[in-house]
Amino acid sequence: MDTIQELGEFALIEKIKTLFEQPADALGIGDDCAVIPIYNTNLLVTVDTLIENVHFFSDHPMEKLAKKAININISDIVACGGVSKWAFLSLSLNPSMKISQIETFIESLQKSCASRNIYLLGGNTAKDDKLSINITLIGQADKPILRSTAKPNQDVYLTGEIGCSACGFYAIKNKLSASDKCLERFLAPKARTDLIDQIKPYATAMIDISDGLLQDAEHICSSSNVGIDIFLENINICENQNLNDIDKITFGEDYELLFCADQKDRSSILAISDVKLIGRTNNSKKITIYNNGRIIIPKKYGFTHF
C-alpha cells in the first residue's frame, strides 16, 4: 500500500489519531467536534474546508457559497448539542478573482454570522490557483452529545428530508432540471438549529449527515460499538427523479441530524415536527438496511475523498 488512495480517508484519519496522544481531559479526533472542558462549560471546536471543483463548482454563487461554508460548520456544533460562538476564516484566492466576488462572499458571510450571533475573530489569506475556504468554528455546550454514547435497543431518528442536495448537485453538474428546493439544498444548506433544543433532552448519541446517511450511521456504530438496523421505507427521501434512492441517501451534504434515543421517549420525540423514526440499535456492530423486509447491500455507503 503506497498511496493515500489505497489507504483511504478514514484509515488516514485513524493513522493520524494513533500518532498523536489524545488528552485525558478533552475529546479529540473522532467526533463532529473536539470537546474541551473549561470552567463549568465545554468548548466545541470544528474545522471544515471547501475547495473549488471538489466541494463546489466555479460558478457557485458567492452569496450562497458563504452560507454553505458557515452552515456546514454550524451543523457540526449542532450535532454535538452546542451553540456556535466564534469563527476563524482562512481563504486561498486566485489573484485574478474579481474584488466584487470576494466582497459578495464576505458580506453574505457577515450576515449569516450576525444572524446566529457568531463573531469572526481572525484568519488568514493565501494565494492559490483555486478558491479554498477554511472555517474553524468554536461553540459551547454544557453537556455535549457524542457519537460514542449510543446503546443497544435504542430508537434511531432522522430529521428532515434526505437526498435533495444530491439531486441538486447532479442537476447542476449535468445541466438537468431540478426543483428550487434541491438546488438550494446543495448551494446553501442550512444547519438544523431550529430543532436542536427540542432534540437535546432525548438524544443519547448524534451525528450530522455530511458524508451520507449510511456512512455517518456507521460512524455511530464504530464509535459506540453497536449495530443499527435502518428501514428505508421509513426515511423521508427526496422525490426528485434524477437519482435512485440509494444514491440519494449515500451522497451526503444533507446536514440533517441522525440521533439515538431511549424507547421510553418515543412518543415525545415523534411529537417533534420533521423527525422520523427510521431504525434501531442492536449488538451486531454493523449497519443493516431493510426495504420492506428485504435486506439491501449498497455498493457504497457514502462519500470519501480518496
WOVENUR-V573009 format. One line per field, one symbol per residue. phi: phi as a letter, one per 20 degrees, with the letter a starting at -180 (. if undefined). A space follows every 10 residues. Layout:
# WOVENUR-V573009
phi=???
This chain:
# WOVENUR-V573009
phi=.ddfgffnff ffffffffed feffdbddfp cfcfdcfbld bcedccbccd cgmddbefeg gfffffffge fffgfffffe mddfccccdd cdcfgeffgf ffffffffff fffffdldde drqacbebfd fccccdcdcc bfcfddfedf cfmdfcccem ddoffgffgf fffdldebfg fffffefbfd feffdfffeg fdfebbbeed dogfffffff gffemcdced dgfeeedgeg efceffffed fnleleddbd bfffegffff fffmccecab ebefmbecdd clnefddffb drecfc
